[in-house]
């Protein structure tokens, strides 16, 4: 007789790195510490200054800041409406055995209705019912102090700490399948793969609360498709397809010189480098157009000539050098970055040129949309022309009679 396998009852392995675990612990310490100190000063030594469910809110705010349950409205609205529900149930039903369960259930219903579901809110409702006479005597004041004040301080601390430590908070919903051109067409990567409507239908069929934002779920699915493509067709890196003889300019390059260089080499964009050959910006034809006087009714050529012509003044409001019109926020890639990771950036975000850096963070080359298309075409062509491999004996299915 086979022994039962109890391994499936064990929790799954923790995917968070040690650094991420330490980041969450430190954030909770700072957030709860700040909240406790300020609320105790406000309420005085004899008042209630910190409620226990804030510990559960800290887990969401500092360990799962991307969760829909950890967003500001969920934290503040969920805890406040739960506190008000608990106080109301206590005043209407009294201190009966069923008061706490009714308060918890109604708090969940209110959070669903107000779209501020926050798990610690259920504990806040129970706290309002089961706490001592001091809290019960506070009545609806309990909703404002300490609950609302606790939540506000925790959200402020989460905003500062998460953004300073490299985590976006609040987590704004932005789909990776959005069309950068603001037209009715779907994003290019969504026209052959799954669409947003497909994900909406599946989520509607699933019908349960997910502790992951919708855009993060799309990112996970797209990343899975990327890894599947790499496994099937191999990994082509930026270093294998990039242009190495890249035309560049510097911050102080004269606009007229930069425009002539761009026209001579017939390129649409150039990286802007510092003396250490590190990328500090990108200069594109669109930057020249954007800084031309669009309210001027002269021809485009006249406006461009006015922009690139030196004023001859020591101080001028008109841009004179590349650094004054370049794009500072630049999307970069590395020599060993797989090119399939650049496809969503170029197809959906409208990027046409991406500089490639080496291990020393210096410019090594440039990848364009044409390079990506040619490389993907060659990889597909090579895959199609390879002779089919016979299946190994173990993989051949034998019909059963």
TIKOL-994329 format. One record per residue (C-alpha): x, y, z. Coordinates in pm, 1 decimal, padded with zeros to 6 digits, always signed. Each point is the difference from the previous one (the first is absolute). Layout:
BEGIN
- east,north,up
- X,Y,Z
...
***
This chain:
BEGIN
- east,north,up
- +00000.0,+00000.0,+00000.0
- +00139.9,+00336.3,-00099.7
- +00070.5,+00244.0,+00280.4
- -00188.8,+00330.5,-00020.6
- +00201.6,+00289.4,-00136.7
- -00038.4,+00293.5,+00237.5
- +00235.9,+00228.3,-00188.4
- -00285.3,+00170.6,-00185.1
- -00122.9,+00132.9,+00333.9
- +00319.3,+00195.6,+00056.4
- +00007.7,+00369.9,-00098.0
- +00171.3,+00080.5,-00332.7
- +00356.8,+00124.2,-00001.2
- +00044.5,+00369.5,+00070.5
- +00090.4,+00184.1,-00321.3
- +00092.3,+00326.2,+00173.6
- +00374.2,+00063.5,+00021.4
- +00176.1,+00066.1,+00328.9
- +00038.3,+00364.6,-00098.0
- -00373.3,+00026.8,-00070.0
- -00082.0,-00160.2,+00335.7
- +00231.3,+00242.4,+00178.6
- -00153.2,+00290.2,-00193.1
- -00349.4,-00096.9,+00117.3
- +00108.3,-00042.9,+00360.9
- +00177.1,+00335.7,+00010.4
- -00297.4,+00173.2,-00161.4
- -00240.9,-00144.8,+00255.2
- +00230.6,+00106.9,+00283.3
- +00023.7,+00356.2,-00128.3
- -00369.1,+00029.0,-00090.2
- -00135.1,-00142.5,+00324.8
- +00259.6,+00189.2,+00201.8
- -00088.5,+00333.2,-00158.2
- -00372.3,-00067.3,+00044.1
- +00036.9,-00106.1,+00363.0
- +00211.1,+00301.5,+00097.5
- -00215.0,+00265.1,-00168.7
- -00331.2,-00151.6,+00108.4
- +00115.6,-00036.3,+00360.6
- +00100.6,+00367.6,+00005.1
- -00337.7,+00096.3,-00143.2
- -00214.8,-00220.2,+00223.8
- +00202.2,+00041.4,+00317.2
- +00116.8,-00274.0,+00233.0
- -00350.5,-00094.9,+00110.3
- -00165.9,-00033.8,-00340.1
- -00012.1,-00271.5,-00263.0
- +00272.4,+00084.2,-00249.0
- +00060.6,-00316.7,-00206.5
- -00234.8,-00282.0,-00100.7
- +00129.3,-00352.9,-00047.7
- -00128.5,-00048.0,-00360.4
- +00258.5,+00256.8,-00114.7
- +00253.2,-00281.4,+00024.8
- -00190.8,-00189.5,-00269.8
- -00026.4,+00317.3,-00209.5
- +00378.4,+00036.8,+00028.8
- +00047.4,-00343.8,-00158.1
- -00197.7,+00109.1,-00304.8
- +00144.6,+00350.9,-00024.8
- +00367.0,-00093.6,+00029.4
- +00013.3,-00360.8,-00122.5
- -00271.6,+00005.1,-00268.4
- -00019.4,+00364.8,-00113.3
- -00125.1,-00099.6,-00346.9
- -00299.7,-00189.1,+00139.4
- -00344.7,+00152.3,-00066.6
- -00067.0,-00057.0,+00369.9
- +00289.7,+00229.5,+00096.5
- -00090.8,+00312.0,-00197.0
- -00074.9,+00324.3,+00188.7
- -00377.4,-00010.4,-00042.9
- -00008.7,-00365.4,+00106.6
- +00202.1,+00070.3,+00315.2
- -00166.6,+00323.7,+00109.1
- -00351.9,-00067.1,-00125.7
- -00005.6,-00366.8,+00099.1
- +00116.1,+00056.2,+00356.9
- -00219.1,+00307.0,+00057.6
- -00322.8,-00154.4,-00130.2
- +00073.1,-00315.5,+00200.6
- +00054.7,+00202.8,+00316.4
- -00326.4,+00188.2,-00055.0
- -00182.5,-00327.7,-00065.7
- +00136.4,-00154.2,+00320.0
- -00101.1,+00301.5,+00211.7
- -00347.8,+00004.7,-00156.2
- -00054.7,-00372.7,+00066.5
- +00112.1,+00040.5,+00359.4
- -00242.1,+00286.1,+00060.1
- -00293.6,-00172.7,-00170.0
- +00049.9,-00363.2,+00106.3
- +00182.8,+00048.1,+00328.9
- +00271.0,-00229.3,+00134.9
- -00158.0,-00324.8,-00114.7
- +00178.3,-00312.3,-00121.5
- -00099.7,+00061.7,-00363.8
- +00089.8,+00370.2,-00008.8
- +00360.8,-00058.8,-00105.7
- -00083.0,-00250.8,-00280.0
- -00273.0,+00228.7,-00134.6
- +00238.2,+00297.1,+00007.0
- +00268.5,-00195.1,-00186.8
- -00241.9,-00119.2,-00268.3
- -00156.5,+00343.1,-00051.5
- +00345.3,+00160.8,-00017.3
- +00094.7,-00235.2,-00283.5
- -00322.2,+00083.8,-00182.1
- +00063.0,+00373.7,+00039.5
- +00357.8,-00032.6,-00125.0
- -00119.6,-00191.1,-00305.7
- -00265.9,+00264.4,-00068.4
- +00247.1,+00288.9,+00034.3
- +00277.4,-00183.8,-00192.2
- +00243.2,+00027.2,+00290.6
- +00048.2,-00363.2,+00100.7
- +00277.1,-00017.4,+00260.2
- +00041.1,-00318.6,+00210.7
- +00104.4,+00180.6,+00322.5
- -00331.2,+00185.4,-00019.8
- -00176.7,-00309.2,+00130.2
- +00228.1,+00007.1,+00303.4
- -00073.0,+00371.7,+00050.9
- -00373.1,-00075.9,+00013.0
- +00057.7,-00267.9,+00262.5
- +00226.8,+00233.2,+00196.2
- -00277.0,+00258.0,+00022.8
- -00233.0,-00262.8,+00144.4
- +00231.4,-00204.9,+00221.1
- +00227.8,+00272.9,+00136.5
- -00022.4,+00119.5,+00354.9
- -00234.7,+00260.3,+00146.4
- +00242.3,+00279.6,-00087.6
- -00033.5,-00063.3,-00373.0
- -00371.4,-00063.0,+00023.6
- -00048.1,+00330.7,+00180.6
- +00166.6,+00183.6,-00288.0
- -00284.0,-00086.5,-00237.4
- +00046.6,+00133.4,-00352.8
- +00303.5,+00196.5,+00112.2
- +00178.2,-00333.6,-00026.8
- -00039.3,+00024.5,-00380.8
- +00203.0,+00321.2,-00018.2
- +00248.5,-00050.8,+00280.2
- +00171.8,-00236.1,+00005.3
- -00119.0,-00188.8,-00314.2
- -00001.4,+00274.5,-00266.4
- +00313.0,+00164.7,+00139.9
- +00179.0,-00336.7,+00013.7
- -00091.7,-00076.2,-00362.1
- +00100.2,+00341.7,-00129.3
- +00343.6,-00016.8,+00161.0
- +00055.7,-00357.1,-00120.3
- -00088.5,+00092.8,-00359.9
- +00229.1,+00304.4,+00008.3
- +00283.4,-00214.7,+00136.6
- -00064.9,-00266.6,-00265.9
- +00001.9,+00261.9,-00276.7
- +00336.4,+00139.6,+00110.7
- +00170.5,-00329.5,+00083.6
- -00114.4,-00203.8,-00300.0
- +00092.9,+00265.1,-00254.4
- +00336.3,+00066.7,+00164.4
- +00076.6,-00373.9,+00004.3
- -00089.5,-00055.7,-00364.7
- -00362.8,-00115.1,+00029.7
- -00277.2,+00193.5,-00173.9
- -00275.2,+00109.0,+00239.3
- -00284.4,+00065.5,-00046.2
- -00008.6,-00265.4,-00268.0
- -00167.7,+00174.7,-00293.6
- -00175.7,-00232.5,-00240.4
- +00172.3,+00012.1,-00338.5
- -00050.0,-00286.4,-00238.2
- +00303.0,-00119.8,-00203.0
- -00244.4,-00062.6,-00285.3
- -00104.1,+00364.8,-00030.2
- +00054.5,+00166.0,-00336.7
- +00252.5,+00283.3,+00031.7
- -00160.4,+00181.2,-00295.6
- -00335.9,+00040.4,+00178.4
- -00198.4,-00153.4,-00287.0
- -00266.0,-00266.8,-00004.1
- +00241.7,-00271.6,-00111.7
- +00139.9,-00245.5,+00249.7
- +00368.9,+00014.8,+00078.7
- +00210.0,-00187.8,-00260.0
- +00101.1,-00277.1,+00242.2
- -00366.7,-00059.1,+00084.7
- -00116.8,-00050.9,-00357.7
- +00135.7,-00354.2,-00026.8
- +00020.9,-00095.6,+00367.7
- -00260.2,+00040.2,+00270.6
- -00201.6,+00321.6,+00011.8
- -00121.0,+00200.9,+00297.4
- -00352.6,-00122.1,-00070.7
- +00119.5,-00360.9,+00031.1
- +00143.7,+00072.1,+00344.0
- -00318.3,+00182.0,+00104.2
- -00213.5,-00298.8,-00099.7
- +00221.0,-00245.8,+00187.2
- -00001.9,+00216.5,+00313.0
- -00378.7,+00029.9,-00021.7
- -00029.8,-00379.2,-00027.4
- +00240.9,-00044.8,+00291.1
- -00222.5,+00222.3,+00213.1
- +00227.2,+00021.1,+00304.2
- +00211.9,+00267.9,+00161.8
- +00361.1,-00007.2,-00120.4
- +00276.0,+00147.8,+00212.7
- +00180.1,+00126.1,-00310.6
- -00073.7,+00303.0,-00213.1
- -00133.6,-00047.0,-00349.6
- +00299.7,+00165.2,-00169.0
- +00243.7,-00213.9,+00199.3
- -00189.8,-00307.9,-00115.0
- +00037.9,+00114.9,-00361.6
- +00372.1,+00054.9,+00054.3
- +00035.1,-00353.1,+00139.4
- -00180.4,-00153.8,-00297.0
- +00205.2,+00201.3,-00251.1
- +00322.9,-00097.3,+00176.6
- -00108.0,-00364.4,-00014.0
- -00057.8,+00028.5,-00374.3
- +00345.6,+00157.7,-00036.3
- +00169.6,-00287.6,+00182.8
- -00195.3,-00252.8,-00207.0
- +00119.3,+00173.3,-00319.9
- +00361.5,-00013.2,+00121.1
- -00029.8,-00369.7,+00075.4
- -00141.9,-00078.5,-00345.6
- +00212.8,+00221.5,-00221.7
- +00311.2,+00057.7,+00208.0
- +00131.7,+00316.6,+00159.5
- +00125.4,+00279.3,-00225.4
- +00166.5,+00277.3,+00194.8
- +00030.2,+00368.7,-00080.3
- +00375.1,-00040.0,-00035.6
- -00050.9,-00233.9,-00295.2
- -00213.8,+00235.0,-00209.6
- +00083.8,+00354.1,+00116.0
- +00170.3,+00265.9,-00208.6
- +00343.4,+00067.3,+00147.4
- +00111.0,+00307.4,-00198.3
- -00254.6,+00232.4,+00159.0
- -00018.8,+00370.3,-00082.8
- -00002.7,+00193.1,+00328.0
- -00000.3,+00357.9,+00129.6
- +00086.2,+00165.2,+00329.3
- -00195.0,+00223.7,+00236.0
- +00169.6,+00315.1,-00127.1
- -00018.3,-00078.7,-00371.2
- -00143.3,+00291.9,-00195.5
- -00352.8,-00062.3,-00128.3
- +00096.4,+00089.8,-00355.1
- +00289.2,-00245.9,+00004.4
- -00221.5,-00273.6,+00149.1
- -00266.8,+00055.6,-00266.4
- +00254.9,-00014.5,-00282.9
- +00152.8,-00317.3,+00148.2
- -00341.5,-00162.9,+00018.5
- -00079.0,+00096.1,-00359.9
- +00340.5,-00108.6,-00133.5
- -00017.3,-00347.9,+00156.6
- -00374.7,-00031.4,-00070.6
- -00084.9,-00102.3,+00354.2
- -00310.9,+00092.5,+00195.5
- +00152.4,-00004.9,+00349.3
- +00340.4,+00019.5,+00165.6
- +00114.9,-00081.6,+00356.1
- +00134.3,+00291.6,+00202.5
- +00318.8,-00099.3,+00185.0
- +00214.6,+00152.1,+00271.1
- +00379.2,-00011.6,+00003.3
- -00005.4,-00353.9,+00145.1
- -00216.1,-00122.0,-00294.9
- -00299.2,-00056.7,+00225.9
- -00345.8,+00074.6,-00137.5
- -00157.4,+00308.9,+00155.1
- -00279.0,+00053.4,-00252.3
- -00134.5,-00055.2,-00350.9
- -00035.1,+00255.6,-00278.5
- -00264.8,-00072.8,-00263.0
- -00152.2,+00191.6,-00287.2
- -00311.8,+00035.5,+00210.9
- +00199.1,+00198.8,+00256.5
- +00079.0,+00260.8,-00265.1
- -00364.2,+00019.2,-00103.0
- -00121.9,+00017.5,+00359.8
- +00223.3,+00298.5,+00076.5
- -00081.8,+00185.6,-00319.4
- -00252.3,+00280.2,+00039.9
- -00314.8,-00190.8,-00095.7
- -00212.1,+00315.5,+00046.4
- +00200.5,+00169.8,-00271.2
- -00182.5,-00010.7,-00335.8
- +00320.6,-00008.7,-00201.8
- +00094.5,-00318.2,-00183.0
- +00155.3,-00288.4,+00186.6
- +00333.5,+00063.0,-00168.7
- +00003.2,+00361.2,+00117.0
- -00077.8,-00103.7,+00358.3
- +00275.8,-00262.4,-00001.1
- +00252.0,+00246.0,-00140.7
- -00091.2,+00244.2,+00274.0
- +00050.4,-00272.8,+00263.2
- +00340.6,-00123.3,-00116.8
- +00139.4,+00347.4,-00080.1
- +00224.5,+00129.0,+00277.4
- -00125.2,+00316.8,+00164.1
- +00351.5,+00132.5,+00064.3
- -00103.1,+00111.4,+00349.6
- +00162.2,-00107.7,+00325.4
- -00346.1,-00043.1,+00156.2
- -00296.9,-00109.6,-00207.6
- -00337.3,-00161.0,+00068.0
- +00028.5,-00188.0,-00329.0
- +00160.8,-00347.3,+00020.3
- +00355.4,+00004.2,-00130.4
- +00146.9,-00344.7,+00074.8
- -00112.5,-00361.8,-00007.1
- -00035.7,-00030.4,+00377.3
- -00277.9,+00259.2,+00001.2
- -00235.4,-00195.4,-00228.3
- +00101.0,-00365.8,+00046.0
- -00218.6,-00262.2,+00168.0
- +00142.5,-00076.5,+00343.1
- -00203.3,-00312.1,+00084.2
- +00159.6,-00268.4,-00217.1
- -00091.5,-00367.7,-00018.3
- +00324.8,-00199.4,-00008.0
- +00091.2,-00361.2,-00071.3
- +00310.4,-00208.4,+00068.4
- +00219.3,-00197.6,-00235.8
- -00135.6,-00329.8,+00135.5
- -00366.4,+00111.3,+00009.7
- -00219.4,-00236.2,-00210.3
- -00155.5,+00191.3,-00286.6
- -00347.0,-00140.1,+00076.1
- -00000.3,+00219.3,+00310.8
- +00020.9,+00306.2,-00224.5
- -00295.4,-00096.9,-00218.3
- -00271.2,+00131.4,+00239.2
- +00197.2,+00321.9,+00053.8
- +00029.7,+00070.3,-00370.0
- -00337.2,-00134.1,-00109.1
- -00221.6,+00132.8,+00279.9
- +00190.2,+00298.5,+00140.3
- +00098.8,+00150.9,-00332.8
- +00377.9,-00014.7,+00052.1
- +00203.7,-00019.8,-00321.4
- +00360.7,+00009.2,+00126.4
- +00140.5,-00156.3,+00318.1
- +00365.9,+00050.5,+00098.4
- +00186.3,-00312.0,+00113.9
- +00247.9,+00017.6,+00288.2
- +00294.4,-00220.9,+00091.1
- +00093.2,-00122.6,+00347.3
- +00160.9,+00334.6,+00081.8
- -00326.0,+00179.3,-00088.0
- +00162.6,+00158.6,-00304.9
- -00160.2,+00015.0,-00342.6
- +00068.5,-00316.8,-00196.8
- -00250.0,+00032.7,-00283.4
- -00354.7,+00075.6,-00106.9
- -00300.6,-00221.0,-00076.0
- -00276.3,+00126.7,-00228.0
- -00338.1,-00137.1,-00104.1
- +00151.8,-00114.8,-00330.3
- +00262.4,-00203.0,+00187.7
- -00271.1,-00171.2,+00206.9
- -00214.4,-00083.4,-00303.3
- +00295.8,-00140.6,-00194.8
- +00120.6,-00212.6,+00293.0
- -00344.8,-00144.9,+00075.4
- -00054.7,-00073.1,-00368.4
- +00333.7,-00180.3,-00028.8
- -00065.6,-00204.3,+00314.6
- -00342.1,-00107.8,-00125.1
- +00142.3,-00078.6,-00342.8
- +00278.2,-00209.0,+00151.3
- -00251.6,-00186.4,+00216.3
- -00222.9,-00070.5,-00299.6
- +00284.3,-00135.3,-00217.2
- +00134.6,-00237.6,+00265.2
- -00089.0,-00364.3,-00070.6
- -00256.4,-00147.1,+00232.1
- +00151.5,-00210.1,+00276.0
- -00141.1,-00349.4,+00046.9
- -00166.6,-00056.6,+00331.1
- +00193.3,-00215.3,+00247.3
- -00149.1,-00341.6,+00067.2
- -00123.3,+00107.1,+00345.0
- -00194.8,+00287.5,-00150.8
- -00188.4,-00211.1,-00260.3
- -00352.3,-00063.4,+00118.1
- -00129.1,-00355.1,-00035.7
- -00377.3,-00044.9,-00031.2
- -00156.0,-00219.6,+00263.4
- -00251.9,-00267.2,-00101.1
***
